[in-house]
Amino acid sequence: MGSTHCDMTQESGYTLVETLVAMVIFLTALVPLGFGIAAYLLDSEPVDLRESLLLATEEIEKPGPWNASEAICGKYTVKRELLPAGSLIEIRVLVVKKSKPNVVLVALTRMVEASP
């Protein structure tokens, strides 16, 4: 009767050093990619610009009579300024974020004829 003999000296798999090197290579590519995706997803600037442009467009297209005003619309403040310019009136609409009142997101200007 022959006995089967398993050779226990042959081992397969990865060593700890090989695993650590693979993890370092993987993380070297993954970490910058993760930061890039997070910055893209968390960036609200395009949304703020689109929303503030819509608010400014609505405000500047309103029919007269015009007067200076300031209104809060959600997270934005919409300011309308009137500046006389001879026989015309310059209507200027500014939209700022309430959290950053010194930073103008959108500024639109319209010239209209002054009423006699």
C-alpha positions as CSV (number, residue, x, y, z in Angstrom):
1,M,0.0,0.0,0.0
2,G,1.3,3.3,-1.0
3,S,0.8,6.2,1.2
4,T,0.1,9.7,-0.2
5,H,2.5,12.3,0.9
6,C,1.5,16.0,0.9
7,D,4.4,18.3,0.7
8,M,3.6,21.0,3.3
9,T,6.6,23.1,2.5
10,Q,5.0,24.7,-0.6
11,E,2.9,27.7,0.4
12,S,0.9,29.9,-2.0
13,G,-0.3,33.4,-1.5
14,Y,1.2,36.8,-0.9
15,T,3.6,37.9,1.7
16,L,2.9,40.8,4.0
17,V,5.4,42.9,2.2
18,E,3.8,42.3,-1.1
19,T,0.4,43.1,0.3
20,L,1.6,46.4,1.8
21,V,3.3,47.4,-1.4
22,A,0.1,46.8,-3.3
23,M,-1.9,48.8,-0.8
24,V,0.5,51.7,-1.1
25,I,0.3,51.7,-4.9
26,F,-3.5,51.5,-4.8
27,L,-3.9,54.3,-2.2
28,T,-1.4,56.5,-4.1
29,A,-3.9,56.6,-7.0
30,L,-7.1,56.4,-4.9
31,V,-6.6,59.2,-2.4
32,P,-6.1,62.0,-5.0
33,L,-9.0,60.7,-7.0
34,G,-11.2,60.7,-3.9
35,F,-10.3,64.3,-3.1
36,G,-11.1,65.3,-6.7
37,I,-14.5,63.7,-6.6
38,A,-15.3,65.2,-3.2
39,A,-14.3,68.7,-4.3
40,Y,-16.5,68.3,-7.4
41,L,-19.5,67.0,-5.5
42,L,-19.2,69.5,-2.7
43,D,-18.6,72.6,-4.9
44,S,-21.8,74.6,-4.9
45,E,-20.6,77.5,-7.0
46,P,-22.3,76.5,-10.2
47,V,-25.6,76.0,-8.4
48,D,-25.2,79.4,-6.7
49,L,-24.5,81.1,-10.0
50,R,-27.4,79.5,-11.8
51,E,-29.9,80.3,-9.0
52,S,-28.7,83.8,-8.6
53,L,-28.8,84.5,-12.4
54,L,-32.4,83.3,-12.4
55,L,-33.3,85.6,-9.5
56,A,-31.5,88.6,-11.1
57,T,-33.2,88.0,-14.5
58,E,-36.6,87.8,-12.9
59,E,-36.0,91.0,-11.0
60,I,-34.6,93.1,-13.9
61,E,-37.4,92.1,-16.2
62,K,-40.2,93.3,-13.9
63,P,-42.2,96.2,-15.4
64,G,-42.1,99.7,-13.9
65,P,-42.6,101.8,-12.0
66,W,-39.2,101.0,-10.5
67,N,-37.8,101.8,-7.1
68,A,-34.7,100.8,-5.1
69,S,-35.3,97.6,-3.1
70,E,-33.7,94.8,-1.3
71,A,-35.3,91.4,-0.8
72,I,-34.3,88.1,0.7
73,C,-34.9,85.1,-1.5
74,G,-33.9,81.9,0.3
75,K,-30.1,82.0,0.8
76,Y,-29.7,85.1,-1.5
77,T,-30.3,88.8,-1.2
78,V,-31.5,90.6,-4.3
79,K,-30.7,94.3,-4.4
80,R,-32.2,96.7,-7.0
81,E,-30.5,100.1,-7.4
82,L,-31.7,103.0,-9.5
83,L,-29.1,105.4,-10.9
84,P,-30.2,108.5,-13.0
85,A,-28.3,109.0,-16.2
86,G,-29.6,112.0,-18.0
87,S,-33.0,111.1,-19.6
88,L,-32.4,107.5,-18.7
89,I,-32.5,105.4,-15.5
90,E,-29.9,102.7,-15.0
91,I,-31.5,99.7,-13.1
92,R,-28.8,97.6,-11.5
93,V,-29.7,94.3,-9.9
94,L,-27.2,92.6,-7.6
95,V,-27.5,89.2,-6.1
96,V,-25.3,88.2,-3.1
97,K,-25.3,85.2,-0.9
98,K,-26.5,86.0,2.6
99,S,-23.5,84.2,4.1
100,K,-21.1,86.3,2.0
101,P,-22.7,89.7,1.6
102,N,-19.6,91.4,0.2
103,V,-19.3,88.9,-2.7
104,V,-21.6,89.7,-5.7
105,L,-22.6,86.6,-7.5
106,V,-24.5,88.3,-10.4
107,A,-24.9,91.9,-11.5
108,L,-27.3,92.8,-14.3
109,T,-27.9,96.3,-15.7
110,R,-30.8,97.7,-17.7
111,M,-31.3,101.2,-19.1
112,V,-34.8,102.5,-19.3
113,E,-36.2,105.9,-20.3
114,A,-37.1,108.1,-17.4
115,S,-40.8,108.8,-17.0
116,P,-41.7,112.5,-17.6
